[in-house]
Every structure is written in structure tokens, then in C-alpha cells.
Amino acid sequence: MTDDRDSLEVALHGRGGQGVKTAGDLVVYALSAVGYRVTGQPLYGGERMGAPVAYFIRFKRSAAPIDDRSLVRRPHVMLVFDATMLAATPRLVASLAPGGVLLVNSRRTAAELAQLGCSVATVWASRIAKECGLVRGNVPIVGTVMVGAFARLTGLVSLPALEQCMEKVTGDMSRDQIEGNVTGLRRGYDAVDRLAWRAVERV
């Protein structure tokens, strides 16, 4: 995915407890580390498990500051952490910018979601998170898995750059949690559906 536009916008949508804020913070730190000018804006209501959570990111190569602090309305890339949100909030997909890419946490393949009418990538982040021990109660914490998939899908930031920024978002975690998140990041990177990967390269 090229970055020749003035700026690129990313929207992360999920539910409380899935690691949306951690994922957004990690993307912001990594993009900044590789030279982008970046702003990130989390948005959530009551801090409770299952409540809708969003995180909006704008970034560009220019040294000029990003003055637009409004919510991202037409993202170029959208990450959906909970596939049930696609049916519950059908306007999500409609809000993608022309040529935009949708990355969904789903056991279904990209071909099976082709009816959504946009470039789609899938990664079964919930299963990966569980296998990496990233669970709170019964909720898989899929944040870092989704970020790994985002990196592979877009090519905007490398896996090593993300790994170097991990300590910024895992500082208060136990060693097991940190190792689980690093493993989840790597597995998410490797698990993006290949059919969608070829489609994204043309964006």
C-alpha cells in the first residue's frame, strides 16, 4: 500500500476488553518511530467489557503538523475487532474511503466476505489470542494480533519496528503477558488471508 496521498486515515473498531486502545497506541508509536507525523484519538464511552470502542489515526510523511483533530469519517484502512459489529453497525463498511481496505477478526476467509463490496482481509485473531494466552475472562484480547495483521496487510510499518515499540504498551504487564503479545503480533502478521493480501497490493 503506497503512502503518496497527503495523509492516510485508519479507524479501529471493537469492544471493551479486546485491546483496541493498546492496538491504537502501538500503531501510533510505530508509525512515529519510522518517520510519520501521527495523531491518535481513542473514543469510548463507559469503560466496560463489551461496550463499543474506537481509535482513530491520521498520519503523513510531511513535517507539517496535523491540525485536523476531528473524528475520522472516511478511513483508508479499517480494523474491525469483532465481526458481529458489521451486522450491528452496517454503516461501518459504507464509511470506508474509495479503495479502502477492511481487516476483520473472523474465522471466515476474505473470499467468503467478498459480498461486503470492498477489499477485505481476514485474520482469526480470537483463536490466535486464545492460543497465546491473551484472554480476560472469556474475552480474547486481540489487539496485538490485529496490529500484526495490519502491518503485513499495508506494508506501512515493519514487524521489527512494531516489536521495538512493544515495551511502550506492555510496561505494566507480566512477562507471560508480554511474551504472549509479542507472539500474537508475529502470528497476526503471518496469518492475514492471502487472497486479500494480493488485492491490497493494488490499492
Secondary structure, DSSP 8 states (H G I E B T S, - for coil): ----SS-EEEEEEEETTS-HHHHHHHHHHHHHHTT-EEEEEEEESS--TTSEEEEEEEEESSSS-----S--SS-SEEEES-THHHHH-THHHHTS-TT-EEEEE-SS-TGGGGGGSSEEEEE-HHHHHHHTT-EETTEE--HHHHHHHHHHHH-SS-HHHHHHHGGGT-TTS-HHHHHHHHHHHHHHHHHS-HHHHHHHTT-
